[in-house]
Amino acid sequence: MNMHLKSNYPFRRDQEDKKPARIVLLLEELNFGGTQRQTLELALNLNPTLFHPEIWLMAAGADMKPLARGKVPIVHLSRRSWVGPESFVNLWQCLRSNTVDMLVLLTVIPNIWGRLLGRLAGVPIIVGTSRGDNSAFRQHEKLLRKLADHHICNADALKRQLSSVYKIPDKQITVIPNGVNTEFFKTPEAGSPAGRKVVICVARLVPEKDHETLISAFGLLAPRHPDAQLWIVGNGPSRKAILDHAARRSLEGMIRLLPGQLDLRPLFSQSSLLVLSSVEGEGLPNVVLEAMASGLPVVATDGGGLPEVVDHDRTGLLVPSRNPAALADAMSRMLGDADAREAFGREGRKRAVDRYSIPVMVRRHEEIFQELLENNS
């Protein structure tokens, strides 16, 4: 494994022959996930005359690596499936032996160790991120907030949290909503499988996604819509618990548990609506934008940044968390009203195109990156 990635890309505004700034996007891994997809979209679309992006991974997972299409350098700091001493040693060596103009930290562990080792290694600009309601707490913002030059979050709710709870000045926080490729995700053409009674949930199989409430809600829904199916798509440690809970409620024949996958379009084209039952506040889940761009209405819990993207009673329905009855009622309303599903899906598609395109997301990052680099030159 080559750990010497020497770059000739110092960012100098006063040079006549300007070189692209070397931007390292540090992730824990590249398995299926919204942050991982956003990182790839950002790296693939940054202006190459201004920025030279690379993705460094602290662990081996790389489900989404094919999306890089060989156009973005991807460096594994460890080939182990977990972050450990090898990851930290190799991250330190890479930061010390390479010219890195900016280090952008994504997910919790990189936000901790990237700040500590980045500062010790003398990286000139470090950008922290917060993409979930609990991420700031888990990455110890109260202790580490001053080790980041700037903070990016994907929802106004997260900016308020960083400002009020963690006392980060507003001028050091920028909200950049996620982007979705609306050419890739689009409303299926006429003649695609209708699947009018399929409820799809795409989420990591972890406790904070609260699949237990979703399955309980589906148990309440089933007598009203006996032809409905629930498709749960994702990977994670809660798989057995989810299967056991479905079995206890005698729903095995109505629930499909599918692995995470690169292309969700075939599943979306057969679905009636997307549902998320997260118990902890989400930032801005990528899958919600993908579903909206695909013309699907959304039923979700009302925490974090979800109310910022799901317009209640226009693009979907929002319900309190840990409330199976309310979730069941919302799903039943959508399954029972084809006209509402079509109207919500059409409005959701329009909202995704107008507000959450990849070019808008990338341009906002470019503006912040350029400002930070110019202030540091």
C-alpha positions in Angstrom: 0.0 0.0 0.0 1.5 3.3 -1.1 1.3 5.8 1.7 3.5 8.5 0.0 1.1 10.5 -2.1 3.2 13.6 -2.7 1.2 16.4 -4.3 2.4 19.4 -6.4 -0.8 21.3 -5.8 -0.2 24.2 -3.3 -3.0 26.7 -3.4 -1.5 30.2 -4.2 -3.7 33.0 -5.4 -0.7 35.2 -6.1 0.8 32.7 -8.6 0.4 33.4 -12.3 0.2 29.6 -12.9 -2.4 28.6 -10.3 -2.4 25.0 -9.2 -5.5 23.2 -8.0 -5.8 23.0 -4.2 -5.4 19.5 -2.9 -8.6 18.6 -0.9 -8.6 15.4 1.1 -12.0 14.1 2.0 -11.6 11.8 5.0 -14.2 9.1 5.6 -14.3 6.1 7.9 -15.3 3.8 5.0 -17.2 3.9 1.7 -20.0 1.4 2.5 -23.6 2.2 1.5 -24.7 5.4 3.1 -25.9 8.9 2.4 -22.7 10.7 3.5 -20.6 8.3 1.4 -22.7 9.0 -1.7 -22.5 12.8 -1.1 -18.8 12.6 -0.7 -18.4 10.8 -4.0 -20.8 13.3 -5.8 -18.8 16.2 -4.4 -15.4 14.7 -5.4 -16.6 13.9 -8.9 -18.0 17.3 -9.6 -15.6 19.8 -8.0 -14.1 22.2 -10.6 -10.8 20.4 -11.5 -9.1 23.7 -12.4 -9.5 24.8 -8.8 -9.5 21.6 -6.8 -7.8 18.3 -6.7 -10.0 16.0 -4.5 -9.0 12.7 -3.0 -10.9 10.4 -0.7 -9.0 8.8 2.2 -10.6 5.9 4.0 -9.8 4.8 7.6 -11.2 1.3 7.1 -11.7 -1.2 4.3 -15.4 -1.0 3.5 -15.9 0.2 -0.1 -19.4 -0.9 -1.3 -19.7 2.4 -3.2 -16.2 2.6 -4.7 -17.5 1.7 -8.2 -19.3 5.0 -8.3 -16.0 6.8 -8.3 -15.4 5.3 -11.8 -11.7 5.6 -11.4 -11.9 9.4 -11.6 -11.2 10.2 -8.0 -8.1 8.8 -6.1 -9.3 6.6 -3.2 -6.7 5.7 -0.6 -7.2 3.0 2.0 -5.3 3.9 5.2 -6.2 0.4 6.5 -7.4 -2.8 4.9 -9.1 -3.9 8.2 -12.9 -3.7 8.5 -12.6 -1.5 11.6 -10.7 1.7 12.5 -7.8 0.9 14.7 -4.1 1.7 15.4 -3.1 1.0 11.8 -5.6 3.6 10.6 -4.2 6.3 12.9 -0.5 5.6 12.2 -1.1 5.6 8.4 -3.2 8.8 8.6 -0.5 10.5 10.6 2.2 9.4 8.1 0.1 10.5 5.1 -0.6 13.9 6.6 3.1 14.4 7.5 4.5 13.3 4.1 2.0 15.0 1.8 1.1 18.5 1.0 -2.6 18.8 2.0 -4.2 22.2 1.4 -7.5 21.3 3.1 -8.8 18.4 5.1 -12.5 17.8 5.1 -13.8 15.4 7.8 -16.9 13.3 7.2 -18.5 10.9 9.7 -17.7 10.8 13.4 -14.3 9.1 13.8 -12.7 11.2 11.1 -14.0 14.3 12.8 -12.2 13.3 15.9 -8.9 11.9 14.7 -8.7 14.1 11.6 -8.7 17.2 13.8 -6.2 15.9 16.3 -3.7 14.5 13.8 -4.4 17.2 11.2 -3.5 19.9 13.6 -0.4 18.1 14.8 0.7 17.6 11.2 0.2 21.2 10.4 -2.6 20.9 7.9 -3.4 24.6 7.1 -7.3 24.3 6.8 -9.5 21.7 8.6 -13.2 21.6 7.9 -15.5 19.7 10.3 -18.9 18.4 9.4 -22.1 17.5 11.2 -24.7 15.5 9.4 -26.9 14.0 12.1 -28.6 15.2 15.2 -26.3 13.1 17.5 -23.1 13.5 15.5 -21.9 16.6 17.3 -22.1 14.9 20.6 -20.5 11.8 19.4 -17.6 13.7 17.8 -17.0 15.7 21.0 -17.6 19.1 19.6 -17.4 20.8 23.0 -13.8 19.7 23.2 -12.8 19.7 19.6 -14.8 22.5 18.0 -11.9 25.0 18.0 -9.7 22.5 16.0 -11.8 23.1 12.9 -11.5 26.3 10.9 -15.0 25.9 9.6 -18.1 23.7 10.1 -20.5 22.4 7.4 -23.8 20.9 8.2 -26.7 19.8 5.9 -29.7 21.2 7.8 -30.6 24.4 9.5 -31.6 22.4 12.6 -28.0 21.2 12.9 -26.6 24.8 12.6 -28.9 25.9 15.4 -27.6 23.0 17.5 -23.9 23.8 16.8 -24.5 27.5 17.6 -26.7 27.2 20.7 -25.3 24.0 22.4 -21.7 24.0 21.2 -21.2 27.7 21.1 -19.7 27.8 17.6 -20.0 31.3 16.1 -22.5 31.5 13.3 -19.9 32.9 10.8 -18.0 29.6 11.2 -21.0 27.4 10.2 -22.4 26.9 6.7 -25.5 25.0 5.9 -25.2 23.1 2.6 -28.1 20.7 2.0 -27.4 17.4 0.3 -27.7 17.2 -3.5 -29.4 14.5 -5.6 -28.7 13.5 -9.2 -32.1 14.3 -10.6 -31.1 12.9 -14.0 -30.2 9.5 -12.5 -33.1 9.4 -10.1 -36.3 10.3 -11.9 -40.0 9.4 -12.1 -40.3 6.0 -13.8 -41.7 6.2 -17.3 -45.2 4.9 -18.0 -45.3 1.2 -18.2 -42.8 0.6 -15.3 -43.9 -1.8 -12.6 -46.5 0.0 -10.5 -46.2 -2.0 -7.2 -48.9 0.1 -5.7 -48.7 -1.6 -2.3 -45.0 -1.7 -1.6 -43.7 0.4 1.3 -39.9 0.7 1.1 -37.5 1.7 3.8 -33.8 2.3 2.9 -31.7 2.8 6.0 -28.8 1.2 7.8 -29.9 -1.6 10.1 -28.9 0.1 13.3 -31.0 0.9 16.5 -31.3 4.7 15.8 -33.2 4.0 12.6 -35.9 2.3 14.8 -37.0 -0.5 12.5 -38.9 -1.9 15.5 -41.4 0.9 15.4 -41.7 0.6 11.7 -42.5 -3.2 11.9 -44.9 -2.5 14.7 -46.6 0.1 12.6 -46.7 -2.2 9.6 -48.4 -4.8 11.9 -51.2 -2.3 12.5 -51.3 -1.4 8.8 -51.6 -5.0 7.6 -55.2 -5.7 8.4 -56.2 -2.5 6.6 -54.0 -3.3 3.6 -53.6 -7.1 3.5 -51.9 -6.9 0.0 -49.2 -4.5 1.3 -45.5 -5.4 1.5 -42.7 -3.8 3.5 -39.3 -3.9 1.8 -36.4 -3.0 4.2 -33.2 -2.3 2.4 -29.9 -2.0 4.1 -27.0 -3.6 6.0 -26.1 -3.5 9.6 -25.9 -5.2 13.0 -29.7 -5.1 13.7 -30.6 -7.6 10.9 -31.4 -10.5 13.3 -33.3 -8.3 15.7 -35.5 -7.0 12.8 -36.2 -10.5 11.5 -37.0 -11.7 15.1 -39.4 -8.8 15.6 -41.2 -9.5 12.3 -41.5 -13.2 13.2 -43.0 -12.3 16.6 -45.7 -10.3 14.8 -46.3 -13.0 12.2 -45.3 -10.7 9.4 -42.6 -12.8 7.8 -44.5 -13.2 4.5 -45.2 -9.5 4.2 -41.7 -8.2 4.9 -38.7 -8.5 2.7 -35.2 -7.7 4.0 -32.9 -6.8 1.1 -29.2 -5.9 1.2 -27.9 -2.4 0.5 -27.3 -1.8 -3.2 -25.7 0.8 -5.5 -28.8 1.4 -7.7 -32.1 1.8 -5.9 -34.1 2.8 -9.0 -35.5 -0.7 -9.7 -36.8 -0.9 -6.2 -38.2 2.7 -6.2 -40.0 1.9 -9.5 -41.9 -0.9 -7.8 -42.7 1.1 -4.6 -45.7 3.2 -3.5 -43.9 5.3 -0.9 -40.7 5.6 1.1 -40.9 5.4 4.9 -38.3 6.4 7.6 -38.9 5.7 11.3 -35.7 7.2 12.7 -35.8 7.8 16.5 -32.8 10.2 16.5 -33.0 13.4 14.5 -31.7 13.0 11.0 -29.7 15.6 9.2 -31.0 15.5 5.7 -31.2 11.8 4.6 -30.0 11.4 1.1 -32.5 8.6 0.5 -35.4 11.0 1.0 -34.1 13.2 -1.8 -33.6 10.2 -4.0 -37.1 9.0 -3.4 -38.5 12.5 -4.0 -36.6 12.8 -7.3 -38.0 9.4 -8.2 -41.6 10.7 -7.7 -42.2 8.8 -4.4 -44.1 10.4 -1.5 -42.3 10.2 1.9 -43.6 9.2 5.3 -41.0 10.0 8.0 -40.5 11.0 11.6 -40.4 14.7 12.3 -36.9 15.2 13.9 -33.7 16.9 12.8 -33.7 18.3 9.3 -36.5 16.1 7.9 -39.2 18.9 8.2 -36.9 21.1 6.1 -37.1 18.8 3.1 -40.4 16.9 3.5 -43.2 19.5 3.1 -46.0 18.0 5.3 -49.1 17.3 3.3 -47.4 18.4 0.0 -44.5 16.0 -0.6 -45.2 13.6 2.2 -46.3 13.1 5.8 -44.4 13.7 9.1 -45.2 11.9 12.3 -43.8 11.8 15.8 -41.0 9.3 16.5 -41.7 6.0 18.4 -45.4 6.2 17.5 -46.5 3.1 15.6 -50.1 4.2 15.5 -49.3 7.5 13.9 -46.9 5.9 11.4 -49.5 3.3 10.5 -52.1 5.9 9.9 -49.8 7.9 7.7 -48.8 4.9 5.6 -52.5 3.8 5.4 -53.5 7.2 4.1 -50.9 7.1 1.4 -51.6 3.5 0.3 -55.3 4.2 0.2 -55.2 7.3 -2.0 -53.5 6.9 -5.4 -54.3 10.5 -6.4 -52.6 11.8 -3.3 -49.6 9.6 -3.9 -49.3 10.9 -7.4 -49.7 14.6 -6.4 -47.2 14.2 -3.5 -44.7 12.5 -5.8 -45.0 15.1 -8.5 -44.5 17.9 -6.0 -41.6 16.1 -4.4 -39.9 15.7 -7.7 -40.3 19.4 -8.4 -38.8 20.3 -5.0 -35.8 18.0 -5.5 -35.1 19.5 -8.9 -35.5 23.1 -7.8 -33.7 23.0 -4.5 -31.5 20.0 -4.1 -29.5 19.5 -7.4 -25.9 18.2 -7.4 -24.7 21.5 -9.1 -26.1 23.6 -6.3 -24.6 21.4 -3.6 -21.2 21.4 -5.3 -21.2 25.2 -6.0 -21.8 26.0 -2.3 -18.9 23.8 -1.3 -16.7 25.5 -3.9 -17.6 28.9 -2.6 -16.7 28.0 1.0 -13.5 26.1 0.0 -12.3 29.1 -2.1 -13.1 31.6 0.7 -11.2 29.5 3.2 -8.2 29.0 0.9 -8.0 32.7 0.0 -8.2 33.8 3.6 -5.3 31.4 4.4 -3.1 32.4 1.5 
